[in-house]
Amino acid sequence: MGVKQVVGDFAQVLAQKEEQKSQFKIMAETRKLEKVSAKTMQAVSPFSVMDIRVGRIASAVLQGSLLCFKVDVGAEQPIDVVSGIGAYYTPESVLERRVLVVMNLEPFKPKALPNFTSSGMLLTAKDESGKVELVLPPPSASIGAHAVLEASSAPTEAYARATDKQWAKVKKGLETALFILKFDGVPIVVGDQACRTEVVENASVS
């Protein structure tokens, strides 16, 4: 083997190593950009302003077409929540059920119940046929845990009160697709598991 061939082979090996280093660097930068992109998506998404938590229905009373709930959201005391799903659920059928509660909307008093103040809203799905279903958090989710967009950063430590305009933007993008709760096509998760429905497959959510 001549000196020229040895030098040529050595140069080829060096070139291959440099190419491998370049590829590894590109892969590392790509992963870094994917993480930054996910965090940026959460930061700029209208969904990021919403405080949505896992709750447990501790009690339920039917008042006309309204169901009035006491919902455990991991705080010292359950919160009062009213929902117009009295035609779809009985009080007995929802006891101990886990739900998703929007926590930072303006409290409101239903006209039919002037002495009742609702401090949250339960997420429900409704399809084109009129079927209605409460959206479920993952079975393993802890009471009080936050629902966030998949691959997003940690939930905000303190949520401000969401305006009607902010909630309208979020509501417009909420849906169930093949039973999975999504916002603008991105799954909504608690931990690493998706929130979902069991009966209503494709529906709007509010």
C-alpha positions as CSV (number, residue, x, y, z in Angstrom):
1,M,0.0,0.0,0.0
2,G,1.5,3.3,-1.1
3,V,1.9,6.4,1.1
4,K,-0.6,8.3,-1.1
5,Q,-3.3,5.6,-0.5
6,V,-2.7,5.6,3.2
7,V,-3.0,9.4,3.3
8,G,-6.1,9.2,1.2
9,D,-7.8,6.6,3.4
10,F,-7.0,8.6,6.5
11,A,-8.5,11.7,4.9
12,Q,-11.6,9.8,4.0
13,V,-12.0,8.5,7.6
14,L,-11.6,12.1,8.9
15,A,-14.2,13.4,6.5
16,Q,-16.7,10.6,7.6
17,K,-16.2,11.5,11.2
18,E,-16.8,15.2,10.5
19,E,-20.0,14.4,8.6
20,Q,-21.2,12.3,11.6
21,K,-20.5,15.1,14.0
22,S,-22.4,17.5,11.7
23,Q,-25.4,15.1,11.6
24,F,-25.4,14.7,15.4
25,K,-25.3,18.4,15.8
26,I,-28.2,18.9,13.5
27,M,-30.2,16.2,15.3
28,A,-29.5,17.9,18.7
29,E,-30.5,21.3,17.4
30,T,-33.7,19.8,15.9
31,R,-34.6,18.3,19.3
32,K,-33.9,21.6,21.0
33,L,-36.0,23.5,18.5
34,E,-38.9,21.0,19.0
35,K,-38.8,21.6,22.7
36,V,-38.7,25.4,22.3
37,S,-41.5,25.2,19.8
38,A,-43.7,23.2,22.2
39,K,-43.1,25.8,25.0
40,T,-43.7,28.7,22.6
41,M,-47.0,27.1,21.4
42,Q,-48.2,26.9,25.0
43,A,-47.1,30.5,25.7
44,V,-48.8,32.0,22.8
45,S,-51.9,29.7,22.6
46,P,-55.2,31.2,23.8
47,F,-55.6,28.0,25.8
48,S,-52.7,28.9,28.1
49,V,-54.8,31.5,29.9
50,M,-57.5,28.9,31.0
51,D,-57.3,27.3,34.4
52,I,-58.9,23.9,33.8
53,R,-58.6,21.3,36.6
54,V,-59.7,17.8,37.5
55,G,-62.7,17.8,39.8
56,R,-64.8,15.2,41.6
57,I,-68.6,15.7,41.9
58,A,-69.3,15.4,45.7
59,S,-73.0,16.2,45.5
60,A,-75.6,17.0,42.9
61,V,-79.2,18.4,43.1
62,L,-81.6,18.8,40.2
63,Q,-83.3,22.3,40.0
64,G,-85.6,22.3,36.9
65,S,-83.3,21.7,33.9
66,L,-80.2,22.7,35.9
67,L,-77.9,20.5,38.0
68,C,-76.3,22.2,41.0
69,F,-73.0,20.6,42.1
70,K,-70.5,20.6,44.9
71,V,-67.2,19.8,43.2
72,D,-64.0,18.9,44.9
73,V,-61.1,20.5,43.0
74,G,-58.4,19.9,45.6
75,A,-59.1,23.1,47.6
76,E,-60.1,23.3,51.3
77,Q,-63.8,23.4,50.3
78,P,-65.7,22.1,47.3
79,I,-66.9,24.8,44.9
80,D,-70.5,25.4,43.7
81,V,-71.0,24.7,40.0
82,V,-74.2,24.8,37.9
83,S,-74.7,23.2,34.5
84,G,-77.7,22.9,32.2
85,I,-77.4,19.2,31.7
86,G,-80.4,18.2,33.9
87,A,-82.1,16.7,30.8
88,Y,-79.1,14.3,30.2
89,Y,-78.0,13.3,33.7
90,T,-79.7,12.5,37.0
91,P,-78.0,13.6,40.2
92,E,-77.4,9.9,41.2
93,S,-75.6,9.2,37.9
94,V,-72.9,11.8,38.3
95,L,-72.0,11.4,42.0
96,E,-68.3,10.7,42.4
97,R,-67.8,11.3,38.7
98,R,-64.5,12.9,37.7
99,V,-64.9,16.0,35.5
100,L,-63.0,18.9,34.0
101,V,-63.7,22.2,35.6
102,V,-63.0,25.7,34.1
103,M,-61.9,27.6,37.2
104,N,-61.1,31.1,36.1
105,L,-64.3,32.4,34.4
106,E,-66.4,35.1,36.0
107,P,-68.7,33.6,38.7
108,F,-72.3,33.9,37.7
109,K,-75.8,33.6,39.1
110,P,-78.4,31.7,36.9
111,K,-81.6,33.7,36.5
112,A,-83.6,30.6,37.6
113,L,-81.4,30.4,40.8
114,P,-80.7,33.9,42.0
115,N,-79.4,32.6,45.3
116,F,-76.8,30.3,43.7
117,T,-73.4,31.5,42.5
118,S,-71.5,29.2,40.1
119,S,-67.8,29.4,40.6
120,G,-66.8,27.1,37.7
121,M,-68.0,25.4,34.6
122,L,-68.0,21.7,33.6
123,L,-66.7,20.9,30.2
124,T,-69.3,19.0,28.1
125,A,-69.3,17.7,24.6
126,K,-72.3,17.9,22.3
127,D,-72.5,16.3,18.9
128,E,-74.7,17.1,15.9
129,S,-77.3,14.5,16.9
130,G,-77.7,16.3,20.3
131,K,-75.9,13.8,22.4
132,V,-74.3,15.4,25.5
133,E,-71.5,14.0,27.6
134,L,-69.3,15.3,30.4
135,V,-65.7,15.3,29.3
136,L,-63.5,12.9,31.4
137,P,-60.0,13.4,32.8
138,P,-57.7,10.4,32.7
139,P,-58.6,7.8,35.4
140,S,-55.2,8.2,37.1
141,A,-55.4,12.0,37.3
142,S,-55.3,13.6,40.7
143,I,-58.0,15.8,41.9
144,G,-57.0,19.4,41.3
145,A,-54.5,18.5,38.6
146,H,-54.3,20.9,35.6
147,A,-55.3,20.1,32.0
148,V,-52.8,21.4,29.5
149,L,-52.0,21.1,25.8
150,E,-49.9,18.0,24.9
151,A,-46.1,18.6,24.9
152,S,-46.6,22.0,26.6
153,S,-44.7,23.4,29.5
154,A,-45.9,23.2,33.1
155,P,-49.2,24.9,33.9
156,T,-49.2,28.5,35.1
157,E,-48.8,28.9,38.8
158,A,-51.4,31.6,39.1
159,Y,-54.1,32.2,36.5
160,A,-55.8,35.6,36.1
161,R,-59.5,35.8,35.5
162,A,-60.2,35.0,31.9
163,T,-62.3,37.5,30.0
164,D,-65.4,36.5,27.9
165,K,-63.4,37.2,24.8
166,Q,-60.6,34.9,25.8
167,W,-63.0,32.1,26.7
168,A,-64.8,32.6,23.4
169,K,-61.5,32.1,21.5
170,V,-60.8,28.9,23.4
171,K,-64.3,27.5,23.1
172,K,-64.1,28.0,19.4
173,G,-61.1,25.6,19.2
174,L,-62.4,23.0,21.6
175,E,-63.6,19.7,20.2
176,T,-63.6,15.9,20.7
177,A,-62.1,14.1,17.7
178,L,-62.3,10.3,17.9
179,F,-63.2,10.7,21.6
180,I,-60.0,12.7,22.4
181,L,-60.4,16.3,23.8
182,K,-58.4,18.7,21.6
183,F,-57.8,22.4,21.2
184,D,-57.0,23.5,17.6
185,G,-56.1,19.8,16.8
186,V,-53.7,19.4,19.8
187,P,-54.7,16.9,22.5
188,I,-55.5,18.2,26.0
189,V,-53.8,16.1,28.7
190,V,-53.4,15.7,32.4
191,G,-49.9,14.4,33.0
192,D,-49.2,12.4,29.8
193,Q,-52.7,11.0,29.3
194,A,-55.4,12.5,27.1
195,C,-58.8,13.8,28.4
196,R,-61.6,12.2,26.5
197,T,-65.3,11.2,26.1
198,E,-66.7,7.6,26.1
199,V,-69.9,8.0,24.0
200,V,-69.7,11.3,22.0
201,E,-67.0,10.7,19.4
202,N,-66.8,13.9,17.4
203,A,-68.3,17.0,19.0
204,S,-68.0,20.6,20.0
205,V,-67.0,21.3,23.6
206,S,-68.0,24.1,25.9
